């Protein structure tokens, strides 16, 4: 009698190697590539968001007549700075910045998560005539001596003062404490970058120096900050050394 082998179908299925280990091992390289892409593209996405927030708020502030306000953006946190042309102008600029909308995939939404302000009040009419001239004349040489040809340094593209400039700020605060009158702090940049960004950066840097001097005991009412961007170069913007000279903070005694 001839025997015949019968293979049961369900046994054939169970004996086949399950596909999941192979699929899982095949997905691991893809997951690794996706993680690398997130790490690499993350800073670019962050920079893109900041650029959009900066551009949209700048345009909307300018359109509303707040071109005097400088903007510093970190992520979606916005700081406005500058000298108020009139009392209450800073609060109105903050309200406009908070209401500014940016384009998203869900339509226009608020650009900023938070908006803060660092404004200096309009300089009041103070001493005039000979007294004002005397105060300014006494401060100019004191400031020049404290600077000693040095410049206040900042992080690249930022209004954060380099810690190495702390001794210079200490000397400036002592010099200002020994003379009278008000002092205008001017921020200047080179021509690299957008005009609006340079103007905002120069305003933020001047405001940061003002804050640093106030923290060292100089009365706030004696200091006012102004950002002029790249509008007043003192060096050739087509050379590295010239651009370095143009990136500066200037101090002007006003009596």
SVG drawing of the C-alpha trace seen along z (x, -y; Angstrom):
<svg xmlns="http://www.w3.org/2000/svg" viewBox="-7 -131 49 133">
<polyline fill="none" stroke="black" stroke-width="0.4" points="0.0,0.0 1.5,-3.3 1.6,-6.0 0.9,-9.7 2.2,-12.6 -0.5,-15.2 0.7,-18.7 -1.8,-20.7 -2.3,-24.3 -2.2,-25.9 1.1,-24.2 2.6,-25.7 1.5,-29.2 2.8,-28.8 6.2,-27.5 6.8,-30.6 9.0,-33.1 6.9,-36.0 7.6,-39.3 7.6,-41.7 11.3,-41.3 12.4,-42.0 10.1,-45.0 11.2,-46.4 14.9,-46.1 14.2,-47.7 12.4,-50.7 15.3,-51.4 17.5,-53.1 14.5,-55.2 13.8,-56.3 17.5,-57.2 17.4,-59.4 14.2,-61.1 15.8,-61.9 18.9,-63.3 16.7,-65.4 14.9,-66.8 18.2,-67.7 19.6,-69.4 16.4,-71.2 15.4,-72.3 17.7,-75.4 16.6,-76.4 13.0,-76.1 13.6,-78.2 15.4,-80.9 12.6,-80.9 10.0,-81.5 12.0,-84.4 12.5,-85.9 8.8,-85.8 7.9,-87.3 10.5,-90.1 9.4,-90.9 5.6,-90.9 5.8,-92.9 8.2,-95.4 6.0,-96.0 2.9,-96.4 4.5,-98.7 5.9,-100.9 2.4,-101.1 0.9,-102.2 3.5,-105.0 5.7,-103.2 8.9,-103.1 10.8,-104.6 10.5,-101.3 13.3,-98.7 12.5,-95.0 14.4,-92.1 13.0,-88.6 13.9,-85.3 11.7,-82.5 8.2,-84.1 9.2,-86.4 9.4,-90.0 11.0,-93.0 10.4,-96.6 12.9,-99.3 13.6,-102.9 12.9,-106.5 9.2,-107.3 8.4,-110.4 5.5,-111.2 4.2,-109.9 2.2,-106.7 3.6,-105.9 5.4,-102.8 2.2,-101.3 0.5,-101.9 3.4,-100.3 3.2,-97.2 -0.5,-96.9 0.0,-97.0 2.8,-94.4 0.6,-92.1 -2.2,-92.4 0.2,-91.7 -0.7,-88.6 1.6,-86.2 0.6,-83.7 0.2,-80.1 -1.4,-77.0 -4.5,-77.8 -4.6,-81.4 -3.2,-84.5 -2.5,-84.1 -0.8,-86.2 2.9,-86.5 4.2,-86.8 3.8,-84.7 4.9,-87.6 5.7,-91.2 7.8,-93.3 9.0,-96.9 12.1,-98.8 11.5,-102.4 13.2,-105.6 11.0,-108.7 11.3,-111.8 14.1,-114.0 12.6,-116.8 13.6,-120.3 16.3,-120.9 19.1,-123.3 19.6,-125.7 22.2,-128.2 25.5,-128.4 24.7,-125.8 23.8,-123.2 26.9,-123.9 29.0,-123.6 27.5,-120.2 28.0,-118.8 31.6,-120.1 32.5,-118.4 31.0,-115.1 32.5,-114.7 36.2,-114.4 35.2,-112.2 33.4,-109.8 36.3,-109.8 38.8,-109.0 36.6,-106.2 36.3,-104.6 40.0,-104.8 39.5,-103.8 37.6,-100.6 34.2,-99.6 31.4,-97.7 31.1,-94.3 28.0,-92.2 27.2,-88.6 26.9,-88.3 23.6,-89.6 22.4,-90.1 21.8,-92.8 23.5,-90.7 26.5,-92.6 29.7,-90.5 30.9,-89.9 34.3,-91.2 32.8,-94.7 31.8,-94.8 35.0,-96.7 34.4,-99.3 30.8,-99.8 32.0,-100.2 34.4,-103.0 31.7,-104.7 29.3,-104.6 31.9,-106.2 32.7,-108.8 29.0,-109.7 28.6,-109.9 31.2,-112.7 29.5,-115.0 26.1,-116.4 23.6,-116.6 22.0,-114.0 23.8,-111.5 22.6,-110.1 23.6,-106.5 23.6,-105.8 23.7,-102.3 25.2,-101.8 25.6,-98.8 27.3,-97.9 25.3,-97.4 25.2,-93.5 21.6,-92.4 18.2,-93.9 17.8,-97.6 14.9,-97.1 16.8,-94.4 19.9,-96.6 17.8,-99.5 16.1,-97.2 19.4,-95.7 21.0,-99.1 18.1,-100.3 18.2,-97.1 21.9,-97.4 21.7,-101.1 18.9,-100.2 20.9,-97.3 23.8,-99.7 21.4,-102.2 20.1,-99.4 23.6,-98.3 24.5,-101.8 21.3,-102.3 22.1,-99.0 25.5,-100.6 23.8,-103.6 23.5,-106.2 20.0,-107.9 17.7,-106.7 16.5,-110.2 20.1,-111.1 20.3,-108.5 18.4,-108.1 19.0,-105.4 18.7,-105.7 19.3,-103.2 20.5,-104.5 21.2,-101.3 23.8,-101.6 22.8,-105.2 26.0,-106.9 29.1,-104.8 32.5,-105.9 34.4,-103.2 34.3,-101.6 31.5,-99.0 33.2,-97.1 36.1,-96.0 36.1,-93.9 38.0,-96.5 35.6,-99.2 32.5,-97.2 34.0,-96.5 34.4,-100.3 30.8,-100.8 29.5,-98.3 29.7,-100.6 28.1,-102.4 28.6,-106.2 28.0,-108.5 27.1,-112.1 26.7,-114.6 23.8,-116.9 23.9,-119.0"/>
</svg>
